Each structure stands twice: as C-alpha cells, then as structure tokens.
Amino acid sequence: LESETTDFTKTRVNRLASEKIGKDLYRQIHEITFVKTAGDKVTVVAVSDASHEECSMGGVKVFVVSQQLGD
C-alpha cells in the first residue's frame, strides 16, 4: 500500500481476537480494510503482541486476504 493512493479516512479496523499470553502480554488479531483512492479495497489480517506499556512488543505479521468466503 502506498500512502499517495490510499484513502486512510475510509480505513476500517475490526479486532478479531485478543488473548493473554504472558504476565502483561497480549496477542491481538485485527482485520484491517484499506480503501484505495481508485475505490478498490485491500483487506489484511494483522497479528501482533502488545502490553499496557507498549502497543507493539515485536514485529507485526500481516497476511493479505485475497478471497473471502461467505458474507
């Protein structure tokens, strides 16, 4: 995704899961939909670890969803 061709005002984030995996450490999974200025959408699933002190406690894994089944 390039900033110049993405309309960030239309970005939608949906938290799919959050699980405690340590004393102050949580694994979070989000579905994020970006809308390009041309109108097409790019949906990704992001997996990250977070704590109360830091929103990101390591690298973020991002998976592009190329096809969605069902509604």
C-alpha positions as CSV (number, residue, x, y, z in Angstrom):
1,L,0.0,0.0,0.0
2,E,1.2,3.4,-0.9
3,S,0.1,6.5,1.1
4,E,-0.5,8.5,-2.0
5,T,-3.1,6.0,-3.3
6,T,-4.8,5.1,-0.1
7,D,-7.8,6.9,1.5
8,F,-7.0,6.5,5.2
9,T,-10.2,8.2,6.2
10,K,-12.0,5.0,5.0
11,T,-9.8,2.5,6.7
12,R,-11.7,0.1,9.0
13,V,-10.2,-2.0,11.8
14,N,-12.0,-4.9,13.4
15,R,-10.4,-6.7,16.4
16,L,-11.0,-10.4,15.8
17,A,-9.2,-11.8,19.0
18,S,-7.1,-10.8,22.0
19,E,-5.5,-13.4,24.2
20,K,-3.3,-13.1,27.3
21,I,-0.1,-14.9,26.6
22,G,2.1,-13.6,29.4
23,K,2.1,-11.5,32.6
24,D,1.4,-8.2,30.8
25,L,1.5,-9.5,27.2
26,Y,-1.4,-10.0,24.8
27,R,-1.6,-11.4,21.3
28,Q,-4.1,-9.4,19.2
29,I,-5.5,-10.2,15.8
30,H,-7.1,-7.5,13.7
31,E,-8.8,-7.4,10.3
32,I,-7.9,-4.1,8.5
33,T,-9.5,-2.9,5.3
34,F,-7.9,-0.1,3.4
35,V,-9.6,1.7,0.5
36,K,-7.6,2.8,-2.4
37,T,-8.4,6.2,-4.0
38,A,-9.5,4.3,-7.1
39,G,-12.1,2.6,-4.9
40,D,-10.7,-1.0,-4.7
41,K,-10.2,-2.5,-1.2
42,V,-7.3,-4.3,0.3
43,T,-8.0,-6.4,3.4
44,V,-5.3,-7.8,5.7
45,V,-5.1,-9.7,8.9
46,A,-2.5,-8.4,11.3
47,V,-1.1,-10.4,14.3
48,S,0.8,-8.5,17.0
49,D,1.8,-8.7,20.6
50,A,1.0,-5.8,22.9
51,S,1.3,-4.8,26.5
52,H,-0.1,-2.0,28.7
53,E,3.2,-0.1,28.3
54,E,3.8,-0.7,24.5
55,C,1.3,-1.1,21.8
56,S,3.7,-3.3,19.9
57,M,6.1,-5.6,21.6
58,G,7.7,-7.0,18.5
59,G,7.2,-7.4,14.8
60,V,3.7,-7.5,13.2
61,K,2.7,-10.3,10.9
62,V,0.5,-9.2,8.1
63,F,-1.5,-11.5,5.9
64,V,-3.2,-10.2,2.7
65,V,-6.7,-11.7,2.3
66,S,-7.1,-12.4,-1.4
67,Q,-10.5,-14.0,-1.1
68,Q,-13.3,-14.0,1.5
69,L,-15.8,-16.8,1.6
70,G,-19.4,-16.1,2.7
71,D,-20.8,-12.8,3.9
